[in-house]
Amino acid sequence: MTDKQEKATPKADEPRSVADVEDEPDAWEERINRTGCAAENAKLTDCWHETKDWRQCSAEMLAFQKCWKQNHNDDRTDMKDADKES
């Protein structure tokens, strides 16, 4: 490892900058990344933030739904719901 690489990664006892912490995915980002539809989700939420009207985001919603189904997320989330009911 080079000196530059060692300095780029803070050690456990070194303080971390706000930028370092903000660049790390939070729990929600990790969950959406695992769906395989993070890009579609970002486009959908960007549309809503720009328009404040879900009706104007139907193309983005359809793309997200298609991705969700192609990645079998219904199966994955159904199993989690079934566990909660038991």
N, C-alpha and C positions, 0 to 999 in steps of 0.2 A: 504494500500500500504506500502511496506517495504521501509526502507531507501535506499536500493540498487536500487529498481525500481524508486524511486524519482530522484536519481542522474543520472540514465541512460537516462532520458528524460529531455533535457534542457528546461528551461523556456523561454518564449518569449523574455525576455530582456537579456538572457545570450548568449554570443557568441557561435557559433557552429563550430565544427572542420570541416576541409575539408573532412575528412572521413565520417562524418555525412551527409554532403551535397551530396557527391558522391554516397552514398548508396540509396538516394532517387530517385525514378524513375522520369525521365524527361517526357516531353509531348509525345515524340515519344514512349518511353517505355510503357507509360500508354495506348496509342492507340493500340499498338501491343498486350499488355496483354488483352485488351478487345476483341480482335478477337478470343481468345482461342487457338491461334497458336504460342505463344511465343517460345515454345521449338523447334518447327519446323523451325521457322524463325531464331532462334539462330544457329541451325545446318546448315541451308542454308548459312547464312552469314559467319559462320566459314569455311565452304567448300570454299567459294569464296576467303576468306582471305588467305587460305592455298594454293589454286591452281591458283588464279587470272584468272580462266577460267570457265565461267558458264557451258560450255559443259560438264565439269567433275563433275558437281553438279546436274545431271539430277534426280538422286534418291531423293536427298534432295528437289529439286523443286517439284517433283511429290508428295512427302509427305506433303509439305506445301500447294500445291493446293488442295489435298484431304481434309486436315484439314480445309482449308478456306471454301470449299463447305459444309462440314459436319456441320460447325458452322453457315451456312447461311450468310456469310459475303458478298456474292454477292448482296443479297437482301438489306442488310444494306447500303452498299456503293452505290447501285443504287439509293436508296431514297435520299441520300445526293447529288448525281449528279443532280437528277431531281429538287431538291430545288434550286440549283445554276442556272439552266436554266430558272426558272420562273421569 
